Each structure stands twice: as C-alpha cells, then as structure tokens.
Amino acid sequence: MTDRLMLLDTASLYFRAFHGVPDTVSAPDGRPVNAARGLLDMIAKLVTTYRPTHVVACWDDDWRPHWRVALIPSYKTHRVAEVVDAGPDIEVVPDPLEIQLPVIREELEVLGIPIVGAAAHEADDVIGSLATQATAPVDVVTGDRDLFQLVDDARDARVIYTGRGMSNLEVLTDAAVVAKYGILPSQYADFAVLRGDPSDGLPGVAGVGEKTAATLLAAHGDLDGIVAAAAAGVGMTAGVRAKVLAALDYLDVAPTVVRVVRDLDLGAFDARLHAPDPVAVDAVSARWNLGSSMTRAVAALTAAP
C-alpha cells in the first residue's frame, strides 16, 4: 500500500473536543479529560476512515509569533491573555482545557504519534513545511480554512476539514475549493488577505468581501496582479481600485502573515503507525481514566496499514 501522511492540527482538534465532549468524566486526580478522550476518538475515526500510514501531531510552539505581530499588530489580539516579552504570548485557554494538555501530550506519546513543533512558529507552519516537503500523499486535518492553501491535486495533498464537526468531515481537493470559493487553492492565501479574517485579527481590504476577492483573483491571478492593475487603473471599477490603493500598506505585509511557512527544518522523527506497547498504554489509560477512547485509538492504530 502507498504511504499516506496525516498531519493533525492538534490544537484545532483538542479545542473542538473540549467544546464538543461533555466534561462529566474525570481523571483520578479530579481533572476533566473530555478533550483528551475526545482527541483519542477523533484519531480513531480519522485513522480508520482515511487509512494513513504515518501520523504527526503538529503543535503550536508559538501560537502568535512576534514576527507576524510585528507586521500586523492586530494578529490574534483578541485571543491574548497575557503578552510575554521574552517568549510566546499566553493564549486565552479555559483552565479545564489547560490542565488537560499534559494528558494529551502523554497519550500521543504512548501511542507513538510524534509531537512536532518549531520555535517561533505556529502549527500551521509545521503543517505547511511537512506537507510541502513530503514525498507521499498528504491529508491535513484542521478546522482552519487558512490551510486550504495547501490543497494540491498534483501532489495529492488534501485537507480534511472539521469545521462542520467530526460527523460531517469535508475532503477538500482542488475542485472542492474552486466549487466553494471560485478560486484555486494556490490563490487561497491571497483570497484570505483580501477578504480578511476577524478570527485572526486580519482586517482585509475594507469593502472587499469574498465575492469581490474571488472576482479580482479570477481577473488578475494574484495580489501582485491586482495591485498592478489598480495602479494602472485597468480591469476593475473605480470604487474597487480606490479600495485596493487605500490598502497598499496592508497588502505589502499581510501575505507574509497569512502564507504558511513551507521550509522549516524539522529534523528526523518516526511517524509510521504501529501497535503501541500495551503495558505502557494501560498505565497511561489508567492514570488518566481514558477508558474506551484509548481502546478505540489503539485498535485503529493496530489495524493501520
């Protein structure tokens, strides 16, 4: 069977698990384990459904890198709990989720799923680099639309989108992105720059929504083409031209913020799925009361190609 790499946007998944799974089950020390259990159930479903041979849990070593904030100060501002001058800013994370993060890391480790992050970079950048550098087909699992920029039929790179829930997963290919937005995946980052994204604190070009952004990209190819056309006064209405020209400072820096990094050197690690050590699994499962969720995840990994 051909190798297939699955890249997990881990924070996206455990946040979804935390908000989607009741917190009625707790570990022996009293901490809730709904996010930890929910993530295990997600992994079991994803591995069973899409049959990857390799899985990586991509991690936010820095969820709000200062180099992105320096370009757009509003970047993810609304999610900041505390600004840390000497390190990554502290994100607003509910305490009942925060105390589950060590459990999540431990369960991933005992399952043999490598946790991969990069200093001063987000999980998106880890995903972008691994997806771009992979020699095998890739499935990116995320609830973040920004990662649609990685879809590439020519390289068999897909996004498994969780935005509608785990029972309504969407597989994004070139055709699916075109059908949804009227643009190619290679244009998605420029599309997001133009449209903006309040959830990431990206203002976008004032007065330019999804429809206008798609129309501009269809006519001019990319941001450089759009800016050149606006400067020349051709290929767009006077109103749209004025909006583009008024946003030139933003358009000069925003692409660097929105486009994922693709060239990180993440070192060597073994992501091939295998049957986990049952003694170690039992110890972790008992320590955190992971129960049937751990059993399902182990069964899925053991049956993997």
Buried (B, 14 or more C-beta within 10 A) or exposed (E): EEBBBBBBBBBBBBBBBBEBBEBEBBBEEEBBBBBBBBBBBBBBBBBBBBBBBBBBBBBBBBBBBBEBBEBBEEBBBEBBEEEEEEEBBBBEBEEBBEBBBEBBBBBBBBBBBBBBBBEBBBBBBBBBBBBBEBEBBBBBBBBBBBBBBBBBEEBBBBBBBBEEEBEEBEEBBBEBBBEBBBBBBBBBBBBBBBBBBEEBBBEBBEEBEBEBBBBBBEEBBBBEBBBBBBEEEEBBEEEBBEBBBBBEEBBEBBBEBBBBBBEBEBEEEEBBBEBBBEEEBBEBBEBBBBBEBBBBBBBBBEEBE
